[in-house]
């Protein structure tokens, strides 16, 4: 029972990190039909911002890093994606790859490609015992942060005007514009929220890894995108569920695979993803308004 509880906690904490990343991708896809692979660079930028603000009071350092993520997301939308808003999805996808590679190389040029160590929230690495289960504070913090952000995002989308406009745009963007929804504002809010989610993921990810590289978020974003595809592109519920499922598959495979096969855990996980998509190619929770927009 103790081992089972340990695996459950691991699943929730790992899946929660993927779920937050998948939500950041799903928010943008919902209103723009853009798969923003440059979302990973927002996470990376927050990590380097924490290194830049090293020595500041912790709340100010985290606030500064959060603001950098939001501003970078808004600049990304205004400079790279707004001029291409009427383009087809393939063009937008290529643009997102271009922005991602540009920011990666810019970081490598300015701060170097070598890994840098960062001692962020070292107290979260301390072990604690809860009803006989030995856990890290970081795992509990991840679960609490994920639960709080999911609840906050749910409230925002269901109770605020901007959130309702985002939901309307995700269902039928053209009809929402005809009814008075301002496209620029809705998309800007979506990118700003994706910046907030990227900052939260970065705080947890940097506290866990303790290292920074210009490509540190690549694998995280790829796996989160897989979770988004499993849950259903355009569905925020699907993105969160898909992220949790990918995290669960990763933890379960780590536990059940023989030691010599554990290094191939991702290959087995992606094999399961292929099986799911073969059975249900539209995802588990397909969006009702999934149409190309002009």
C-alpha positions in Angstrom: 0.0 0.0 0.0 2.9 2.4 0.8 4.5 1.7 -2.6 1.1 2.2 -4.3 0.6 5.5 -2.5 4.1 6.6 -3.5 3.4 5.8 -7.2 0.1 7.8 -7.0 1.8 10.8 -5.6 4.6 10.5 -8.3 1.9 10.2 -11.0 0.0 13.3 -9.8 3.1 15.5 -9.5 4.7 14.4 -12.8 1.3 14.5 -14.6 0.5 17.9 -13.1 3.6 19.4 -14.6 2.7 18.0 -18.1 -0.9 19.1 -17.6 0.2 22.7 -16.9 2.4 22.7 -20.0 -0.3 21.1 -22.1 -2.8 23.8 -20.9 -0.4 26.5 -22.1 -0.3 25.0 -25.5 -4.0 24.2 -25.5 -5.0 27.8 -24.7 -3.3 29.2 -27.8 -4.6 26.4 -30.0 -8.1 27.0 -28.7 -8.3 30.6 -30.0 -5.8 30.6 -32.9 -5.5 26.9 -34.0 -1.8 27.5 -33.5 0.4 24.7 -32.0 2.9 27.0 -30.3 6.1 25.0 -29.9 7.8 28.2 -28.8 5.9 27.8 -25.5 9.0 25.9 -24.3 11.1 29.0 -24.7 8.8 30.9 -22.3 9.6 28.2 -19.7 13.3 28.5 -20.5 13.3 32.3 -20.3 11.8 32.2 -16.8 14.6 29.8 -15.7 17.3 32.2 -16.9 15.4 35.2 -15.5 15.6 33.5 -12.1 19.3 33.2 -12.5 19.4 36.9 -13.5 17.5 37.9 -10.4 19.6 35.7 -8.1 20.2 37.4 -4.8 16.9 39.4 -5.0 14.2 38.7 -2.4 12.5 35.5 -3.5 9.0 37.0 -4.1 10.5 39.9 -6.2 12.6 37.4 -8.2 9.6 35.2 -9.0 7.4 38.2 -9.8 10.1 39.6 -12.2 10.5 36.2 -13.9 6.7 36.0 -14.2 6.5 39.4 -15.8 9.2 38.5 -18.3 7.3 35.4 -19.3 4.1 37.4 -19.9 5.8 40.2 -21.8 7.7 37.8 -23.9 4.5 35.9 -24.7 2.8 39.1 -25.7 5.7 40.3 -27.9 5.8 36.8 -29.5 2.1 37.1 -30.4 2.4 40.7 -31.7 5.6 40.4 -33.7 5.5 36.8 -35.0 2.0 35.5 -35.0 -0.4 38.5 -35.5 0.9 39.2 -39.0 0.2 35.6 -39.9 -3.2 35.3 -38.3 -5.0 34.7 -41.5 -2.5 32.1 -42.7 -3.2 28.4 -42.9 -2.3 26.1 -39.9 0.8 24.8 -41.7 2.3 28.3 -42.0 1.6 29.0 -38.3 3.2 25.8 -37.3 6.4 26.6 -39.3 6.4 30.1 -37.7 6.2 28.6 -34.2 9.2 26.4 -35.0 11.0 29.4 -36.3 10.3 31.4 -33.2 11.4 28.5 -31.0 14.7 28.0 -32.8 15.4 31.7 -32.9 14.9 32.1 -29.2 17.0 29.0 -28.5 19.9 30.3 -30.6 19.5 33.8 -29.1 19.9 32.3 -25.6 22.9 30.2 -26.6 24.5 33.3 -28.1 23.9 35.6 -25.1 24.2 33.3 -22.1 26.1 30.3 -23.6 25.1 26.8 -24.5 26.6 25.2 -21.5 24.5 24.0 -18.6 24.3 26.4 -15.7 23.5 25.4 -12.1 20.8 27.3 -10.1 19.9 26.8 -6.5 16.2 27.7 -6.6 14.0 26.9 -3.6 16.4 24.2 -2.2 14.1 23.7 0.7 11.6 21.9 -1.7 14.1 19.1 -2.0 13.8 18.1 1.6 12.1 14.8 2.3 9.1 14.5 4.6 7.1 11.6 5.9 3.3 11.6 5.5 1.4 8.6 7.1 4.5 6.5 6.5 5.1 7.6 2.9 8.4 9.3 2.3 7.9 12.3 -0.1 9.7 15.4 -1.2 8.2 18.8 -0.4 8.6 19.5 -4.1 6.1 16.8 -5.0 3.5 18.2 -2.6 4.2 21.8 -3.7 3.7 20.6 -7.4 0.3 19.0 -6.5 -0.8 22.1 -4.7 0.3 24.5 -7.4 -1.3 22.5 -10.1 -4.6 22.2 -8.2 -4.6 25.9 -7.5 -3.9 26.9 -11.1 -6.5 24.5 -12.5 -9.1 25.8 -10.1 -8.1 29.4 -10.9 -8.2 28.9 -14.6 -11.5 27.1 -14.4 -12.9 30.1 -12.5 -11.5 32.6 -14.9 -12.9 30.8 -18.0 -16.3 30.3 -16.4 -16.8 33.5 -14.4 -15.1 36.4 -16.1 -15.9 38.3 -19.3 -12.5 37.7 -20.8 -12.8 34.0 -20.0 -16.2 33.6 -21.5 -15.0 35.4 -24.6 -12.1 32.9 -24.9 -14.5 30.0 -24.6 -16.7 31.5 -27.2 -13.8 32.1 -29.5 -12.6 28.5 -29.0 -16.1 27.2 -30.0 -16.6 29.5 -33.1 -14.1 32.3 -33.7 -15.9 33.9 -36.6 -19.3 33.9 -34.8 -17.7 35.3 -31.7 -16.2 38.2 -33.7 -19.6 38.9 -35.3 -21.1 39.1 -31.8 -18.6 41.7 -30.7 -15.7 39.8 -29.3 -12.4 41.6 -30.0 -10.0 39.2 -31.5 -6.9 41.1 -30.6 -7.8 41.2 -26.9 -8.9 37.6 -26.7 -5.7 36.3 -28.3 -3.5 38.6 -26.2 -5.2 37.4 -23.0 -4.6 33.8 -24.1 -0.9 34.4 -24.7 -0.6 36.3 -21.4 -2.2 33.3 -19.6 0.2 30.9 -21.4 3.0 33.0 -20.0 1.7 32.7 -16.5 1.4 28.9 -16.9 4.9 28.7 -18.4 6.3 30.6 -15.4 4.6 28.2 -13.0 6.0 25.2 -14.9 9.5 26.8 -14.9 9.5 27.4 -11.1 8.7 23.8 -10.5 10.9 22.4 -13.2 13.9 24.5 -12.3 13.5 23.6 -8.6 13.4 19.9 -9.6 16.4 19.9 -12.1 18.6 22.6 -10.7 20.1 23.2 -14.1 19.5 25.6 -17.1 20.2 25.0 -20.8 18.7 26.8 -23.8 17.0 23.5 -24.8 15.9 22.4 -21.4 12.2 22.6 -22.1 12.2 20.9 -25.5 11.3 17.4 -24.2 8.8 18.8 -21.7 6.9 20.6 -24.5 7.0 17.6 -26.9 5.5 15.3 -24.2 3.0 17.9 -23.2 1.9 18.3 -26.9 1.5 14.5 -27.1 -0.8 14.9 -24.0 -2.7 17.6 -25.8 -3.2 15.4 -28.8 -4.4 12.5 -26.7 -6.9 14.7 -24.8 -8.2 16.4 -27.9 -6.7 19.5 -29.7 -8.7 22.6 -28.8 -10.1 21.2 -25.6 -8.7 22.6 -22.3 -10.1 19.7 -20.3 -8.6 17.3 -22.8 -5.2 19.0 -22.5 -5.2 18.7 -18.7 -6.4 15.1 -18.8 -4.0 14.1 -21.5 -1.1 15.6 -19.6 -2.0 13.7 -16.5 -2.3 10.5 -18.6 1.1 10.9 -20.1 2.6 11.5 -16.7 0.8 8.4 -15.3 2.0 6.3 -18.2 5.6 7.5 -17.6 5.5 6.8 -13.9 3.8 3.4 -14.3 6.3 2.3 -16.9 9.2 3.3 -14.7 7.8 1.1 -12.0 6.8 -2.0 -14.0 9.5 -2.2 -16.7 12.6 -4.3 -16.1 15.6 -2.3 -15.2 17.3 -2.8 -18.5 14.3 -1.4 -20.4 13.6 1.7 -18.3 15.8 3.9 -20.5 13.3 3.1 -23.3 10.3 4.3 -21.2 9.4 7.2 -23.5 9.4 4.8 -26.5 6.8 2.5 -24.7 4.8 5.5 -23.7 4.6 6.9 -27.2 3.7 3.4 -28.4 0.7 3.6 -26.1 -0.1 7.0 -27.5 -0.2 5.6 -31.0 -2.6 2.9 -29.9 -4.9 5.5 -28.3 -4.9 7.7 -31.4 -5.5 4.8 -33.7 -8.7 4.0 -31.7 -9.7 7.6 -31.2 -7.8 9.9 -33.6 -9.8 13.0 -32.6 -8.7 12.6 -28.9 -10.6 11.8 -25.8 -12.3 15.1 -25.5 -12.5 16.6 -29.0 -13.4 20.3 -29.3 -16.8 21.0 -30.9 -15.6 24.1 -32.7 -12.5 22.6 -34.4 -12.5 24.3 -37.8 -10.0 26.1 -39.8 -10.4 29.9 -39.6 -9.7 32.6 -42.0 
